[in-house]
Amino acid sequence: MSRFSTLKDPGSTLDYQIDWSQWLASSNTTTETVQWLAGGTVGAVYQVVNQITTAGGRIAERTIEIRMIDR
């Protein structure tokens, strides 16, 4: 499982994009997923898991760690 961290203000709604192209075969045309995240509590840390399943049944996960700050 791969993960990365980022900062977010609770008042913002942001897109978090994950590029799966290095993991998927080059024959795939859809290699990205996007999550829209809104809200949160200042000081909290959230872990958002994005999971995909390929047509061949392979499963992969990426975790985004969101640290909430007041900007």
N, C-alpha and C positions, 0 to 999 in steps of 0.2 A: 504494500500500500504506500503510495506517495502522498506527501502532504506539503503544503506551503502556508505561510502566515501573511496576514494583511491587517490593516487598521480600518475601522469604519465608524462613522458617527451614527448614532441611533436615528437621527432625523433624515438620513439619506437612504435612497433606494438605488442600489448599484448592481451592475451586471458583473458576474464572475465567470470567465470563460476558461474552459479546459480544452487544450489541444491534445488529442489522442493520436495524432498522425505518426509519431515515432513508435507507438506500440502496435498500431493497426497495420495490416498489409497495404501496400500501395494501390491495390485495386479498389479500395474503399473511397467513396466520394464524400461521405459525411464523416468528418473526423473531429468535430468539435461539439461540445455541449455548453450550454449557458444556463446559469442559475441567477435569478433576480432575488436579492435579499433586501429586506426592509426591517426597520425597527431594531430592538435590542436594548440592553441596559448598560449604561456607562460602567466600566470596570469589569464587566463579564467577558468571558472568553467562550466562544461557541465553536464547535466542530461540525462542519457541514460535509457530509459524505455524498459524493457523486459516484454512482455505480452504473456501468454499462455491461450489456450482454451482447456479444456479437452473434451474427447469423449462424456461426459455427458452434455456438454455445460457450465460448470463452468469456469469462467474467473478469472485470478489472475495477478497481476503486481508486479514487483520488480524494483526499481530505483537504478542505480549506479551513484553516484555523482563523477565526475572525475575532480580533481584540477590539472591544468597544471603547472608544474615547470620545470626549467632548471636544469638537473642533470649533 
